[in-house]
């Protein structure tokens, strides 16, 4: 399926702006005689330096995003009055959530006692105390925070930001150059000139679709909102990938790295603010690889009400709200509220099935320049049937100091900063999931159905719903959704391809083939539809037609490894084995982890009497698709032929655990156990196989042989007779029965 995503529709981002504290003149205060002993006891070295080092200097250090450093006493002395003002008003450090409405990590809100200490220190003359007793200031390295990355990506070309003018939204594409899939445990964004970067976030373009839509992408692509195709597998966005001034390195939980595949692009979306002089931006991204793949997969959900955003001029209490009922248990990991300049009060909460209200976040004085992603100190568990709520209040009056329009004007939803948005992104990790179904699909289905209740012609929601239904094997419902979409977009190749997939999986191959051909006719360069058509022709044993489709696919999409694999399968079916091998090898040259090529070459190696070569290939195939039973079965066979019987048994046991009702797997497991001399276990597995398939003549005969080898002649005789009842002329069973010792 092709999961359509966009920056604002399907991906949250973090905006952080470190305010340049310059509205108050820097005045060197004159020390006055203190009339308060408590105030005179407040010193830089004892009380103030620890506060600043903990809460301020991550931005306010040389080379940091803050406009000045606070590492030394003299730095703080010069800006003391400013610091007192912005900390007293809670403008600094930047932290919007109200206390008591969510327990977040990296809480930068100063305690009341810390604020009071700063006020006393400034009022009493900002005493240094004994500077020798001050704690050592933190050290900030100019190099990579986490050490040298495993991979560094750089902008194709420098970008020059003009000295003045409006804010700029620019998207820079970074291609992932490796031929192997890697999971990313940490990422560091180096924005080049952090003082002019309001925020930066990263999106993953699984199909490089954004690059293909913009031929001159090297200079950066303007715009705040972008749309991408996420690929032909369900892979929803699950991570907030962002840059913020005080935490340049984003470290994922050990079980939740995110994935990069060959051919992926990373898109760095930057909000740039002119500084008064030209600035040359040369951003880079450092990636740190995980040795393990993701064992937990989070998902981003969105509450939104952009459809109802139409705020009259002068309206000071305009309300929008939304809700979503959870179809599964989840743990909430993080939250990102987003509005523009008119946002005033932003609230998010959950109502549990028993009616209790649980706050997720509350911001009573929204400021777009201080927004952020907020991560919970402990995951917030929400059971199935919990209802998520958002409620945003907007102030479009002249009294709103953030209002960009004077006098106020009517404001509607949009992606420009002078437009408005009403988004609440929530990062959830499904909990207590039943085996066999990805719970994220159920979340996607519920989310898209909710969107369609609000806007029945929502193209993105219709497409994503249909794709999720295909993955949930609800093919009839998926077909209906695709057909609804075709009423809106009659010639959409993407939708036609999705409809063909739903029809094919529902067993309607003839109509699916017609729809694929319709898609190819609408766009002869539609590689995905042509690939699916070729695959369906393979299944229908129309090998020459399939070969032609794959050749066309390769011509138009020469980097598509799967097309070479499809061509290889067609050639192998026509008996051209050497040519087929060449195509499979070409596929692996493009993508060393291309499953079909690995599997087919492994199977060919077994047939050629090269079990060790087959084991290497099939082992890589199993890593790509651990639940593919055929791959595990063939890997077990390669191991058995290489006399690696324990490895073969391991693969077969895993496969049998995946499919406990598969008689063939139990029978094969019995054979390998027999070769390993584990006859009792072999008999047990063969009995399981016969319980699942009692009319298997060879199975009864094999069980008889095993019984005879353990000296159970009576049981063996019964087994051979059972085989002969099913097939009276079976020569193997009759011969084995004849050779049983008389008793």
C-alpha positions as CSV (number, residue, x, y, z in Angstrom):
1,X,0.0,0.0,0.0
2,X,1.1,3.5,-0.6
3,X,0.7,5.5,2.6
4,X,0.4,9.1,1.9
5,X,1.9,11.6,4.3
6,X,2.7,15.2,4.6
7,X,4.6,17.4,7.0
8,X,1.5,18.8,8.7
9,X,-0.9,16.0,8.0
10,X,1.2,13.0,9.0
11,X,4.2,14.2,10.8
12,X,4.7,16.3,13.8
13,X,7.6,18.7,14.2
14,X,9.1,20.6,17.0
15,X,9.5,24.4,17.0
16,X,11.7,26.1,19.5
17,X,12.9,29.6,19.4
18,X,15.4,30.9,21.8
19,X,14.3,34.5,22.5
20,X,16.9,37.1,22.1
21,X,16.7,38.9,25.4
22,X,17.5,42.4,24.2
23,X,14.5,44.5,24.9
24,X,15.9,45.7,28.2
25,X,19.1,47.7,28.2
26,X,22.1,46.1,29.8
27,X,22.7,48.2,32.9
28,X,25.5,47.6,35.3
29,X,23.7,47.9,38.7
30,X,25.3,49.8,41.5
31,X,25.5,47.8,44.7
32,X,23.3,49.2,47.4
33,X,23.4,48.6,51.1
34,X,21.3,45.5,51.8
35,X,18.5,45.8,54.3
36,X,17.7,42.1,54.2
37,X,20.2,39.6,55.5
38,X,18.6,36.8,53.4
39,X,19.1,38.9,50.2
40,X,22.7,39.7,50.9
41,X,23.4,36.0,51.5
42,X,22.4,35.2,47.9
43,X,25.6,34.9,45.8
44,X,26.5,33.9,42.3
45,X,28.9,31.2,43.5
46,X,26.6,29.5,46.0
47,X,23.0,29.8,44.6
48,X,22.8,31.4,41.2
49,X,25.5,29.6,39.2
50,X,23.9,26.2,39.9
51,X,20.5,27.5,38.7
52,X,22.0,28.9,35.5
53,X,24.2,25.9,34.8
54,X,21.2,23.5,35.2
55,X,18.6,25.5,33.3
56,X,20.1,28.2,31.0
57,X,23.6,27.5,29.7
58,X,22.5,24.7,27.3
59,X,21.5,27.6,25.0
60,X,23.5,30.4,26.6
61,X,27.1,29.4,25.9
62,X,29.6,30.5,23.3
63,X,28.4,29.1,19.9
64,X,25.0,28.2,21.4
65,X,21.6,29.4,20.2
66,X,21.2,32.0,23.0
67,X,22.3,35.6,22.2
68,X,24.8,35.6,25.0
69,X,26.7,33.3,27.4
70,X,25.9,32.7,31.0
71,X,28.9,30.5,31.9
72,X,30.8,33.2,33.8
73,X,29.8,35.6,36.6
74,X,30.6,38.7,34.5
75,X,28.2,37.4,31.8
76,X,25.4,37.2,34.3
77,X,26.3,40.5,35.8
78,X,25.9,42.4,32.5
79,X,22.4,40.9,31.9
80,X,21.1,40.7,35.4
81,X,18.2,43.1,35.1
82,X,17.0,41.3,31.9
83,X,17.3,37.9,33.6
84,X,15.3,39.1,36.6
85,X,12.5,40.4,34.3
86,X,12.2,37.4,32.0
87,X,12.4,34.8,34.8
88,X,9.8,36.7,37.0
89,X,7.4,36.7,34.0
90,X,8.1,33.1,33.3
91,X,9.2,34.0,29.8
92,X,12.5,32.3,30.3
93,X,13.5,29.5,30.4
94,X,11.1,28.6,27.6
95,X,8.5,26.2,29.0
96,X,4.8,26.5,28.2
97,X,3.0,23.6,30.0
98,X,1.4,24.4,33.3
99,X,2.6,22.3,36.3
100,X,0.2,19.6,37.4
101,X,-1.1,18.9,33.9
102,X,1.5,16.3,32.8
103,X,4.8,15.2,34.2
104,X,7.4,15.8,31.5
105,X,11.2,15.2,31.3
106,X,13.5,18.1,30.6
107,X,11.1,20.4,32.4
108,X,12.8,23.8,32.1
109,X,10.3,25.6,34.3
110,X,12.1,27.2,37.3
111,X,10.8,26.5,40.7
112,X,9.3,29.4,42.6
113,X,12.2,29.3,45.0
114,X,14.7,29.5,42.2
115,X,12.8,32.5,40.7
116,X,12.8,34.2,44.1
117,X,16.5,33.6,44.6
118,X,17.3,35.3,41.2
119,X,15.1,38.3,42.2
120,X,16.9,38.6,45.6
121,X,20.3,38.3,44.0
122,X,19.6,41.1,41.5
123,X,17.9,43.4,44.1
124,X,20.8,43.0,46.5
125,X,23.5,44.0,43.9
126,X,24.4,40.6,42.3
127,X,27.1,39.6,44.7
128,X,29.7,37.2,43.2
129,X,30.5,35.6,46.5
130,X,33.7,33.6,46.5
131,X,34.2,32.7,42.9
132,X,36.7,30.0,43.9
133,X,33.7,28.2,45.6
134,X,31.5,28.3,42.5
135,X,30.9,25.0,40.7
136,X,32.8,24.3,37.5
137,X,30.8,25.6,34.5
138,X,29.5,22.9,32.2
139,X,31.6,22.2,29.1
140,X,30.0,22.4,25.6
141,X,31.9,20.8,22.8
142,X,31.9,22.2,19.3
143,X,32.2,18.7,17.8
144,X,29.5,16.0,17.7
145,X,28.0,15.6,21.2
146,X,27.8,11.8,21.1
147,X,31.2,11.4,19.4
148,X,31.8,10.7,15.7
149,X,28.6,9.5,14.0
150,X,28.4,6.3,12.0
151,X,27.2,8.3,9.1
152,X,27.3,12.0,8.4
153,X,24.9,13.5,5.8
154,X,25.5,17.0,4.5
155,X,23.5,19.6,2.5
156,X,24.0,19.3,-1.3
157,X,24.8,23.1,-1.5
158,X,25.1,25.9,1.0
159,X,22.0,28.1,1.4
160,X,22.4,31.9,1.9
161,X,19.8,33.5,4.1
162,X,19.2,37.1,3.3
163,X,19.9,39.7,6.0
164,X,16.3,40.9,6.3
165,X,12.8,40.0,5.2
166,X,10.1,37.5,6.3
167,X,10.8,34.2,7.9
168,X,11.7,31.4,5.5
169,X,10.6,27.8,5.5
170,X,13.1,25.6,3.5
171,X,13.3,21.9,2.9
172,X,16.7,20.3,2.2
173,X,17.0,16.7,0.9
174,X,19.7,14.4,2.3
175,X,20.0,11.1,0.4
176,X,20.7,8.0,2.4
177,X,23.7,6.5,0.4
178,X,24.1,3.1,1.9
179,X,22.9,-0.2,0.4
180,X,22.0,-1.7,3.7
181,X,19.1,-1.1,6.1
182,X,20.1,0.5,9.4
183,X,18.2,1.2,12.5
184,X,19.0,4.6,14.0
185,X,19.5,4.9,17.8
186,X,20.4,8.5,17.8
187,X,20.5,11.5,15.5
188,X,22.2,14.9,15.9
189,X,21.3,17.8,13.6
190,X,23.9,20.5,13.2
191,X,21.9,23.4,11.7
192,X,25.0,25.4,10.7
193,X,24.0,28.8,12.2
194,X,21.8,27.9,15.2
195,X,21.1,31.5,16.0
196,X,18.9,31.9,12.9
197,X,17.2,28.6,13.1
198,X,13.8,28.8,14.7
199,X,13.3,25.1,14.5
200,X,14.3,22.1,12.4
201,X,12.8,18.7,12.0
202,X,13.4,15.6,9.9
203,X,11.0,13.6,7.8
204,X,11.7,10.2,6.2
205,X,10.8,10.0,2.5
206,X,10.6,6.2,1.9
207,X,10.2,6.5,-1.9
208,X,12.2,9.7,-2.6
209,X,8.9,11.0,-4.0
210,X,9.7,14.6,-2.9
211,X,12.9,14.6,-4.8
212,X,11.2,13.3,-7.9
213,X,8.6,16.1,-7.7
214,X,11.2,18.8,-7.5
215,X,14.0,18.5,-10.2
216,X,16.0,21.4,-8.7
217,X,15.9,20.2,-5.2
218,X,19.6,20.8,-4.5
219,X,19.0,24.5,-3.6
220,X,16.3,23.6,-1.1
221,X,12.6,23.6,-1.7
222,X,10.5,26.4,-0.2
223,X,7.4,25.6,1.8
224,X,6.1,24.6,5.2
225,X,3.8,21.8,4.0
226,X,5.0,18.8,1.9
227,X,3.4,15.6,0.7
228,X,5.1,12.3,0.2
229,X,4.3,8.7,-0.6
230,X,5.5,6.5,2.2
231,X,5.8,3.3,0.2
232,X,4.0,0.1,-0.3
233,X,4.1,-1.2,3.3
234,X,2.2,0.1,6.3
235,X,4.9,2.1,8.1
236,X,3.3,5.1,9.9
237,X,5.4,7.8,11.3
238,X,6.2,7.1,15.0
239,X,9.0,9.4,16.1
240,X,9.4,13.1,16.7
241,X,12.6,13.8,14.8
242,X,13.5,17.4,15.6
243,X,16.3,19.8,16.5
244,X,16.1,22.1,19.5
245,X,18.8,24.5,20.7
246,X,19.4,23.0,24.1
247,X,19.4,19.3,23.1
248,X,21.1,18.9,19.7
249,X,21.2,15.0,20.0
250,X,18.0,13.0,19.8
251,X,18.5,9.6,21.5
252,X,15.8,7.0,21.1
253,X,14.8,4.4,23.6
254,X,16.9,1.2,23.1
255,X,13.9,-0.8,21.9
256,X,12.6,1.9,19.5
257,X,15.2,2.9,16.9
258,X,13.9,4.1,13.6
259,X,14.7,2.5,10.3
260,X,16.4,3.8,7.1
261,X,16.3,1.7,4.0
262,X,18.3,1.9,0.7
263,X,16.8,4.6,-1.5
264,X,15.3,6.6,1.4
265,X,15.7,10.4,1.7
266,X,15.8,12.5,4.8
267,X,14.1,15.9,4.5
268,X,15.3,18.6,6.8
269,X,12.6,21.2,7.2
270,X,14.0,24.4,8.6
271,X,12.3,27.6,9.8
272,X,14.9,30.4,9.3
273,X,14.7,33.9,10.7
274,X,16.9,36.6,9.2
275,X,19.4,38.0,11.7
276,X,20.3,41.4,10.1
277,X,23.2,40.1,8.1
278,X,23.5,37.4,5.4
279,X,24.1,34.0,6.8
280,X,25.4,30.9,5.0
281,X,23.6,27.8,6.1
282,X,25.5,24.4,5.8
283,X,23.5,21.9,7.9
284,X,24.5,18.4,8.5
285,X,22.9,15.3,10.1
286,X,24.8,12.8,12.2
287,X,23.3,9.3,12.5
288,X,24.3,6.7,15.1
289,X,23.4,3.0,14.2
290,X,21.8,0.5,16.5
291,X,22.9,-3.1,16.5
292,X,19.4,-4.2,17.1
293,X,16.2,-3.6,15.1
294,X,13.1,-2.1,16.7
295,X,11.2,-4.4,18.9
296,X,8.6,-1.7,19.9
297,X,7.0,0.5,17.2
298,X,5.3,3.7,18.3
299,X,2.9,5.7,16.2
300,X,1.9,9.3,16.0
301,X,-1.8,10.1,16.3
302,X,-3.3,13.5,15.5
303,X,-6.3,15.4,16.9
304,X,-7.1,18.4,14.7
305,X,-9.9,20.8,13.8
306,X,-8.5,22.8,10.9
307,X,-11.7,22.4,9.0
308,X,-13.6,24.6,11.5
309,X,-10.8,27.2,11.8
310,X,-12.4,30.4,10.5
311,X,-11.7,33.1,13.1
312,X,-13.5,36.5,12.7
313,X,-11.5,39.7,13.2
314,X,-11.7,40.8,16.8
315,X,-13.0,37.5,18.1
316,X,-11.1,36.8,21.4
317,X,-12.5,33.4,22.4
318,X,-12.8,31.3,19.3
319,X,-12.9,27.6,20.2
320,X,-12.1,24.5,18.2
321,X,-12.0,20.9,19.5
322,X,-11.7,17.3,18.5
323,X,-11.7,13.8,20.0
324,X,-10.7,10.3,19.1
325,X,-11.7,7.0,20.7
326,X,-8.8,4.5,21.1
327,X,-9.5,1.0,19.7
328,X,-6.6,-0.5,21.7
329,X,-4.6,0.0,24.9
330,X,-1.7,2.4,24.5
331,X,1.1,4.1,26.5
332,X,1.4,7.8,25.7
333,X,5.1,8.7,25.3
334,X,5.0,12.3,24.1
335,X,2.8,15.1,23.0
336,X,3.1,18.1,20.6
337,X,0.5,20.9,20.6
338,X,0.7,23.2,17.7
339,X,-1.0,26.5,16.8
340,X,0.2,29.8,15.3
341,X,0.1,33.3,16.6
342,X,-3.6,33.5,17.6
343,X,-3.5,30.5,19.8
344,X,-4.1,31.3,23.5
345,X,-5.1,28.3,25.6
346,X,-4.3,24.8,24.4
347,X,-5.6,21.8,26.3
348,X,-5.4,18.0,25.8
349,X,-6.8,15.3,28.0
350,X,-8.2,11.8,28.1
351,X,-11.5,10.5,29.4
352,X,-11.0,6.9,30.6
353,X,-13.7,4.2,30.1
354,X,-14.8,4.7,33.8
355,X,-15.4,8.4,33.2
356,X,-12.3,9.7,34.9
357,X,-10.4,12.6,33.3
358,X,-6.7,12.4,32.9
359,X,-4.8,15.6,31.8
360,X,-2.2,15.2,29.1
361,X,-1.2,18.9,28.7
362,X,-2.5,22.4,29.4
363,X,-1.0,25.6,28.2
364,X,-2.8,28.8,29.3
365,X,-0.5,31.3,27.5
366,X,0.5,29.9,24.1
367,X,3.5,31.3,22.3
368,X,4.5,30.0,18.9
369,X,8.1,31.1,19.5
370,X,8.5,28.8,22.5
371,X,6.6,25.7,21.4
372,X,8.1,22.2,21.8
373,X,7.6,18.5,21.9
374,X,7.0,17.3,25.4
375,X,7.9,13.7,26.6
376,X,6.4,12.2,29.6
377,X,8.7,11.2,32.5
378,X,6.7,7.9,32.7
379,X,4.4,6.6,29.9
380,X,0.8,7.4,30.5
381,X,-1.3,4.2,30.2
382,X,-4.7,4.6,28.5
383,X,-6.9,1.6,28.1
384,X,-9.0,0.7,25.1
385,X,-12.2,2.9,24.7
386,X,-10.4,5.9,26.2
387,X,-11.4,9.1,24.4
388,X,-8.7,11.6,23.6
389,X,-9.7,15.3,23.6
390,X,-8.2,18.6,22.5
391,X,-9.7,22.0,23.0
392,X,-8.0,25.1,21.7
393,X,-9.0,28.8,22.3
394,X,-7.9,31.5,19.9
395,X,-7.6,35.3,20.4
396,X,-7.9,37.4,17.3
397,X,-8.3,40.7,19.1
398,X,-6.1,43.7,19.0
399,X,-5.2,43.0,22.6
400,X,-3.3,39.8,21.6
401,X,0.3,40.9,21.6
402,X,1.2,38.0,19.3
403,X,-1.4,38.9,16.6
404,X,0.5,39.5,13.4
405,X,-2.3,41.7,11.9
406,X,-3.0,45.2,13.0
407,X,-5.9,45.8,12.8
408,X,-7.0,42.1,13.2
409,X,-8.3,40.4,10.0
410,X,-10.3,37.2,9.4
411,X,-8.0,34.2,9.7
412,X,-8.5,30.7,8.4
413,X,-6.6,27.4,8.4
414,X,-3.5,27.2,6.4
415,X,0.2,26.5,6.3
416,X,1.5,30.1,6.3
417,X,2.5,31.5,9.6
418,X,-0.2,34.2,9.3
419,X,-2.8,31.4,8.9
420,X,-3.8,29.2,11.8
421,X,-3.6,25.5,12.7
422,X,-5.2,23.4,15.4
423,X,-3.1,20.2,15.8
424,X,-2.4,18.0,18.8
425,X,0.1,15.2,18.0
426,X,0.3,12.3,20.4
427,X,3.0,9.6,20.3
428,X,1.6,6.3,21.5
429,X,3.0,2.8,21.9
430,X,0.3,0.1,21.6
431,X,0.1,-2.1,24.7
432,X,-1.3,-5.6,25.5
433,X,-1.7,-6.3,21.7
434,X,-3.2,-9.6,20.5
435,X,-0.8,-11.6,18.3
436,X,-1.3,-11.7,14.6
437,X,-2.5,-8.1,14.0
438,X,-0.4,-4.9,14.1
439,X,-2.4,-2.7,16.6
440,X,-1.2,0.4,14.7
441,X,-3.5,-0.7,11.9
442,X,-6.4,-0.6,14.2
443,X,-5.4,2.9,15.4
444,X,-5.0,4.0,11.8
445,X,-8.4,2.7,10.9
446,X,-10.1,4.5,13.8
447,X,-8.2,7.7,13.1
448,X,-9.1,7.8,9.4
449,X,-12.7,6.9,10.0
450,X,-12.9,9.7,12.5
451,X,-11.5,12.2,10.0
452,X,-14.0,11.0,7.4
453,X,-16.8,11.7,9.8
454,X,-15.7,15.3,9.8
455,X,-14.9,15.6,6.2
456,X,-16.2,12.7,3.9
457,X,-14.2,13.9,0.9
458,X,-10.9,13.9,2.8
459,X,-8.7,12.3,0.1
460,X,-5.8,11.5,2.4
461,X,-8.0,9.9,5.0
462,X,-9.9,7.8,2.4
463,X,-6.7,6.5,0.9
464,X,-5.1,5.7,4.3
465,X,-8.2,4.0,5.5
466,X,-8.4,1.9,2.4
467,X,-4.7,0.9,2.7
468,X,-5.1,0.0,6.4
469,X,-8.2,-2.1,5.5
470,X,-6.1,-4.0,3.0
471,X,-3.5,-4.7,5.6
472,X,-6.2,-5.8,8.0
473,X,-7.5,-8.2,5.3
474,X,-10.8,-6.4,5.1
475,X,-10.7,-6.4,1.3
476,X,-14.3,-5.8,0.7
477,X,-14.3,-2.6,2.8
478,X,-11.0,-1.6,1.2
479,X,-12.5,-2.0,-2.3
480,X,-15.4,0.2,-1.3
481,X,-13.1,2.9,0.1
482,X,-11.0,2.9,-3.1
483,X,-14.0,3.2,-5.3
484,X,-15.3,6.2,-3.2
485,X,-11.9,7.8,-3.8
486,X,-12.0,7.2,-7.6
487,X,-15.3,9.1,-7.7
488,X,-13.3,12.1,-6.4
489,X,-10.1,11.3,-8.4
490,X,-11.1,9.2,-11.4
491,X,-7.7,8.9,-12.9
492,X,-5.6,8.5,-9.8
493,X,-2.9,5.9,-10.6
494,X,-2.2,5.5,-6.9
495,X,-5.8,4.7,-6.1
496,X,-6.2,2.3,-9.1
497,X,-3.1,0.5,-7.9
498,X,-4.5,0.2,-4.4
499,X,-7.9,-1.0,-5.7
500,X,-6.1,-3.7,-7.8
501,X,-4.3,-4.9,-4.7
502,X,-7.5,-5.1,-2.7
503,X,-9.3,-7.0,-5.6
504,X,-6.3,-9.4,-6.0
505,X,-6.2,-10.2,-2.4
506,X,-9.9,-10.8,-2.3
507,X,-9.5,-13.5,-5.0
508,X,-10.8,-11.4,-7.9
509,X,-7.7,-11.7,-10.1
510,X,-9.4,-11.0,-13.4
511,X,-10.8,-7.6,-12.3
512,X,-7.6,-6.8,-10.5
513,X,-5.7,-7.3,-13.7
514,X,-8.1,-5.0,-15.5
515,X,-7.6,-2.3,-12.9
516,X,-3.8,-2.6,-13.0
517,X,-3.9,-2.3,-16.8
518,X,-6.1,0.8,-16.4
519,X,-3.5,2.3,-14.1
520,X,-0.6,1.5,-16.5
521,X,-2.7,3.0,-19.4
522,X,-3.2,6.2,-17.3
523,X,0.5,6.5,-16.7
524,X,2.8,4.1,-18.6
525,X,5.7,5.1,-16.2
526,X,3.7,4.0,-13.1
527,X,6.3,1.5,-11.9
528,X,4.3,0.2,-8.9
529,X,1.2,-0.6,-10.9
530,X,3.3,-2.2,-13.6
531,X,5.1,-4.2,-11.1
532,X,1.9,-5.5,-9.5
533,X,0.5,-6.3,-13.0
534,X,3.6,-8.3,-13.8
535,X,3.4,-10.1,-10.4
536,X,-0.2,-11.0,-11.1
537,X,0.7,-12.3,-14.5
538,X,3.4,-14.5,-12.9
539,X,0.7,-15.9,-10.6
540,X,-1.5,-16.6,-13.7
541,X,1.5,-18.3,-15.4
542,X,1.5,-15.6,-18.1
543,X,5.3,-15.6,-18.0
544,X,6.0,-13.8,-21.3
545,X,3.6,-11.0,-20.4
546,X,5.1,-10.8,-16.9
547,X,8.6,-10.6,-18.4
548,X,7.6,-7.7,-20.6
549,X,6.1,-5.8,-17.7
550,X,9.2,-6.2,-15.6
551,X,11.4,-5.1,-18.5
552,X,9.3,-1.9,-18.9
553,X,9.5,-1.4,-15.1
554,X,13.3,-1.6,-15.1
555,X,13.5,0.8,-18.1
556,X,11.5,3.5,-16.2
557,X,12.7,2.7,-12.7
558,X,16.2,1.3,-13.1
559,X,17.0,1.5,-9.4
560,X,14.0,-0.7,-8.4
561,X,15.6,-3.9,-7.1
562,X,12.2,-5.7,-6.8
563,X,11.6,-5.3,-10.6
564,X,14.9,-7.2,-11.3
565,X,13.7,-9.9,-8.9
566,X,10.3,-10.1,-10.7
567,X,12.1,-10.5,-14.0
568,X,14.3,-13.2,-12.5
569,X,11.2,-15.2,-11.4
570,X,9.7,-14.9,-14.9
571,X,12.9,-16.0,-16.6
572,X,13.3,-19.0,-14.1
573,X,9.8,-20.0,-14.9
574,X,10.6,-20.0,-18.6
575,X,13.6,-22.2,-17.9
576,X,16.3,-19.5,-18.4
577,X,18.0,-20.2,-15.1
578,X,21.4,-18.5,-15.9
579,X,19.6,-15.3,-17.0
580,X,17.4,-15.5,-13.9
581,X,20.4,-15.7,-11.6
582,X,21.9,-12.6,-13.3
583,X,18.7,-10.7,-12.6
584,X,18.6,-11.8,-8.9
585,X,22.3,-10.8,-8.5
586,X,21.5,-7.4,-10.1
587,X,18.7,-7.0,-7.6
588,X,21.1,-7.7,-4.7
589,X,23.7,-5.3,-6.1
590,X,21.0,-2.6,-5.8
591,X,19.7,-3.8,-2.5
592,X,21.6,-6.5,-0.7
593,X,18.5,-7.2,1.5
594,X,16.0,-7.7,-1.4
595,X,14.1,-10.7,-0.1
596,X,12.9,-12.3,-3.3
597,X,16.4,-12.3,-4.8
598,X,17.9,-13.8,-1.6
599,X,15.2,-16.5,-1.4
600,X,15.3,-17.5,-5.1
601,X,19.1,-17.6,-5.2
602,X,19.1,-19.7,-2.0
603,X,16.6,-22.1,-3.5
604,X,18.7,-22.4,-6.6
605,X,21.8,-23.1,-4.5
606,X,20.0,-26.0,-2.8
607,X,19.0,-27.4,-6.1
608,X,22.6,-27.1,-7.3
609,X,23.9,-29.0,-4.4
610,X,25.5,-25.9,-2.7
611,X,23.8,-26.0,0.8
612,X,26.4,-23.8,2.5
613,X,25.9,-21.0,-0.1
614,X,22.2,-21.5,0.2
615,X,22.3,-21.2,4.0
616,X,24.0,-17.8,3.8
617,X,21.5,-16.4,1.3
618,X,18.4,-17.8,3.1
619,X,19.7,-16.7,6.5
620,X,19.7,-13.1,5.1
621,X,16.2,-13.7,3.7
622,X,14.9,-14.8,7.0
623,X,16.3,-11.7,8.7
624,X,14.2,-9.6,6.3
625,X,11.0,-11.6,6.8
626,X,11.2,-13.6,10.0
627,X,7.7,-14.8,9.7
628,X,8.1,-16.2,6.1
629,X,7.6,-20.0,6.6
630,X,9.0,-21.0,3.2
631,X,12.2,-19.1,3.8
632,X,12.7,-20.8,7.2
633,X,11.8,-24.2,5.8
634,X,14.3,-23.9,3.0
635,X,17.0,-22.5,5.4
636,X,16.4,-25.6,7.6
637,X,16.8,-27.8,4.5
638,X,20.1,-26.0,3.7
639,X,21.3,-26.5,7.2
640,X,20.3,-30.1,7.3
641,X,22.2,-30.8,4.0
642,X,25.2,-29.0,5.5
643,X,25.0,-31.4,8.5
644,X,24.1,-28.5,10.8
645,X,21.2,-30.4,12.3
646,X,20.7,-28.3,15.4
647,X,20.5,-25.1,13.3
648,X,18.0,-26.8,11.1
649,X,15.9,-27.8,14.1
650,X,16.0,-24.2,15.5
651,X,14.6,-22.9,12.2
652,X,11.9,-25.5,12.0
653,X,10.8,-25.0,15.7
654,X,10.5,-21.3,15.1
655,X,8.5,-21.9,12.0
656,X,6.2,-24.4,13.7
657,X,5.6,-21.8,16.5
658,X,4.5,-19.3,13.8
659,X,2.2,-21.9,12.2
660,X,1.3,-24.6,14.7
661,X,-1.4,-26.0,12.4
662,X,1.0,-26.6,9.5
663,X,1.3,-30.3,9.0
664,X,4.2,-30.1,6.6
665,X,6.4,-28.2,9.1
666,X,5.8,-30.9,11.8
667,X,6.5,-33.6,9.4
668,X,9.8,-32.0,8.2
669,X,10.7,-31.4,11.9
670,X,10.2,-35.1,12.5
671,X,12.5,-36.0,9.7
672,X,15.3,-33.8,10.9
673,X,14.9,-35.0,14.5
674,X,15.2,-38.5,13.2
675,X,18.4,-37.7,11.4
676,X,19.7,-36.1,14.7
677,X,18.9,-39.4,16.5
678,X,16.1,-37.8,18.6
679,X,13.6,-40.6,17.8
680,X,11.1,-40.0,20.6
681,X,10.8,-36.3,19.6
682,X,10.6,-37.3,16.0
683,X,7.7,-39.7,16.7
684,X,5.9,-36.9,18.7
685,X,6.2,-34.4,15.8
686,X,5.0,-37.0,13.3
687,X,2.0,-37.8,15.4
688,X,1.2,-34.0,15.5
689,X,1.5,-33.9,11.7
690,X,-0.9,-36.9,11.3
691,X,-3.3,-35.4,13.8
692,X,-3.5,-32.3,11.5
693,X,-3.6,-34.4,8.3
694,X,-4.8,-38.0,9.0
695,X,-5.0,-39.0,5.3
696,X,-1.2,-38.6,4.7
697,X,0.0,-42.0,3.4
698,X,3.7,-41.0,3.5
699,X,3.2,-39.7,7.0
700,X,1.8,-43.0,8.3
701,X,4.6,-44.9,6.6
702,X,7.2,-42.5,8.1
703,X,5.7,-42.9,11.5
704,X,5.9,-46.7,11.1
705,X,9.6,-46.5,10.3
706,X,10.2,-44.5,13.4
707,X,8.3,-46.9,15.6
708,X,10.2,-49.8,14.1
709,X,13.5,-48.1,14.8
710,X,12.6,-47.8,18.4
711,X,11.5,-51.5,18.6
712,X,7.8,-50.9,18.7
713,X,6.9,-53.5,16.1
714,X,3.2,-53.6,17.0
715,X,2.8,-49.9,16.7
716,X,4.8,-49.9,13.4
717,X,2.6,-52.6,11.9
718,X,-0.5,-50.6,12.8
719,X,1.0,-47.5,11.1
720,X,1.9,-49.4,7.9
721,X,-1.6,-51.0,7.8
722,X,-3.1,-47.5,8.2
723,X,-1.1,-46.3,5.2
724,X,-2.3,-49.3,3.1
725,X,-5.9,-48.7,4.1
726,X,-5.5,-45.2,2.5
727,X,-3.5,-46.5,-0.5
728,X,-3.6,-50.3,-0.9
729,X,-1.0,-50.3,-3.7
730,X,1.6,-48.1,-1.9
731,X,4.8,-50.1,-2.5
732,X,6.8,-48.4,0.3
733,X,4.3,-49.2,3.1
734,X,3.8,-52.8,1.8
735,X,7.6,-53.4,1.7
736,X,8.1,-52.0,5.2
737,X,5.3,-54.2,6.5
738,X,6.8,-57.3,4.9
739,X,10.2,-56.6,6.5
740,X,8.8,-56.2,10.0
741,X,10.0,-59.0,12.3
742,X,7.4,-61.7,13.0
743,X,6.0,-62.0,16.5
